[in-house]
Amino acid sequence: MKLALLGYGKMGKTIETLATEKGHEIVYKKGSDFEEGSLANAQAAIEFSIPEAAVANIKMCLDNHIPVVSGTTGWLSAYAEMEKLCETRNGSFIYASNFSVGVNLFFSINDYAAKLLAPWKEYSVSIEEIHHTQKKDAPSGTAISIAEGIIKHSDKKSWSMDTVSEATIPIEAKREGTIKGTHTVSYVSEIDTISLKHQAHTRDGFAKGAILAAEWLVNKKGVFTMKNVLGI
């Protein structure tokens, strides 16, 4: 498969290495200060840039009828606009806050746990996420997805990093060292604590999942999620 990489930081370079090892060809690369190759030659694009560039990158792909997989977080106020543009262009688009297969299985476990614990009001739920100091957005997109999964299956209405109330899920975001990503959901009562935790050891899981999503997206039309890719 001929791939375009939009965003050429640590994630972009990891994707390039792993995609090349799988026999894919990188025909276009775009970083903050350089551009190489031709987007028109790509069969799919993988977008891991920064929040300020993500929308323009996704638009560029959809306008050029290139299926696009985006893992950039922090831009979701424009998600509905991108979804509509994809439909208008009869395009192909997947956004995920996290492309790791393990994390997406964790999302499903989190949903199921939220359903089980919903009747047991003595448990208070909270989320902690820890990432490297270079991560710009907080909380992480993954933490937000976890919170949305709980909200879907409970009487919680929203999440918050500041205000704590009966209707909100508190999220604590920490930035430490070179940590790739650790997410913990805790249900705490006076009697006991139930914790669910996912810890990423390398970036490879994110990169492999994004490549898998791009492979799956080729020749499909519409807006999809990793649940579609993984069949969960």
URCORUR-V615948 format. One record per backbone hydrogen bond with DSSP energy under -0.5 kcal/mol. NH is the residue of the N-H (numbers start at 1). CO is the residue of the C=O. E is the energy in kcal/mol with one decimal. If there is no record, write none. Layout:
# URCORUR-V615948
((NH CO E) (NH CO E))
This chain:
# URCORUR-V615948
((3 1 -0.6) (3 25 -3.4) (4 44 -2.0) (5 28 -2.9) (6 4 -0.6) (6 46 -2.6) (7 5 -0.7) (7 30 -3.3) (9 48 -0.5) (13 9 -2.3) (14 10 -1.9) (15 11 -2.8) (16 12 -2.3) (17 13 -2.1) (18 14 -2.4) (19 15 -3.1) (20 16 -2.2) (21 17 -1.9) (22 18 -1.3) (23 20 -1.4) (24 19 -2.5) (25 1 -2.7) (27 3 -2.6) (27 25 -0.8) (28 3 -1.1) (29 36 -2.9) (30 5 -2.2) (31 34 -2.5) (36 29 -2.9) (38 27 -1.9) (41 38 -1.1) (42 39 -2.0) (43 2 -3.0) (44 2 -1.2) (45 67 -2.8) (46 4 -2.8) (47 69 -3.5) (48 6 -2.3) (48 46 -0.6) (53 50 -1.7) (54 50 -1.7) (55 51 -0.6) (57 53 -2.2) (58 54 -2.7) (59 55 -2.7) (60 56 -2.3) (61 57 -1.8) (62 58 -2.6) (63 59 -3.0) (64 60 -1.1) (65 62 -1.3) (66 61 -2.8) (67 43 -0.6) (67 65 -0.6) (68 92 -2.3) (69 45 -2.6) (70 94 -3.0) (71 47 -2.8) (72 47 -0.7) (78 75 -2.2) (79 76 -1.6) (82 78 -1.9) (83 79 -2.6) (84 80 -2.2) (85 81 -2.3) (86 82 -2.4) (87 83 -1.8) (88 84 -2.6) (89 85 -2.6) (90 87 -0.8) (91 86 -3.3) (93 222 -2.3) (94 68 -2.2) (95 224 -0.9) (96 70 -1.9) (104 100 -2.2) (105 101 -2.0) (106 102 -2.2) (107 103 -2.3) (108 104 -1.3) (109 105 -2.1) (110 106 -3.0) (111 107 -2.3) (112 108 -2.1) (113 109 -2.6) (114 110 -2.3) (115 111 -1.9) (116 112 -2.2) (117 113 -2.4) (118 114 -1.2) (120 117 -1.4) (121 119 -1.3) (123 120 -1.6) (124 188 -2.7) (126 186 -1.9) (127 170 -2.5) (128 184 -2.5) (129 172 -2.8) (130 182 -2.3) (131 174 -2.2) (132 179 -1.5) (133 177 -2.0) (135 132 -1.5) (144 140 -2.0) (145 141 -2.3) (146 142 -2.4) (147 143 -2.5) (148 144 -2.7) (149 145 -1.9) (150 146 -1.7) (151 147 -2.7) (152 148 -2.0) (153 149 -0.7) (153 150 -0.9) (154 151 -1.1) (157 167 -3.4) (158 167 -1.5) (160 169 -2.3) (165 163 -0.5) (168 165 -1.2) (169 158 -1.8) (170 125 -0.6) (170 168 -0.6) (171 160 -2.3) (172 127 -2.6) (173 171 -0.5) (174 129 -2.8) (174 172 -0.5) (176 131 -2.7) (176 174 -0.5) (179 176 -1.7) (182 130 -2.0) (183 198 -2.8) (184 128 -2.7) (185 196 -3.0) (186 126 -2.6) (187 194 -3.1) (188 124 -2.7) (188 186 -0.6) (189 192 -2.8) (194 187 -2.8) (196 185 -2.6) (198 183 -2.6) (200 181 -3.1) (205 202 -0.5) (206 203 -0.6) (207 203 -2.2) (208 204 -3.2) (209 205 -1.9) (210 206 -1.9) (211 207 -2.3) (212 208 -2.4) (213 209 -2.2) (214 210 -2.2) (215 211 -2.6) (216 212 -2.1) (217 213 -2.1) (218 214 -1.3) (220 217 -2.1) (222 91 -2.9) (224 93 -2.7) (224 222 -0.5) (228 225 -0.6) (229 225 -1.5) (230 226 -2.6) (231 227 -1.3) (232 227 -1.7))
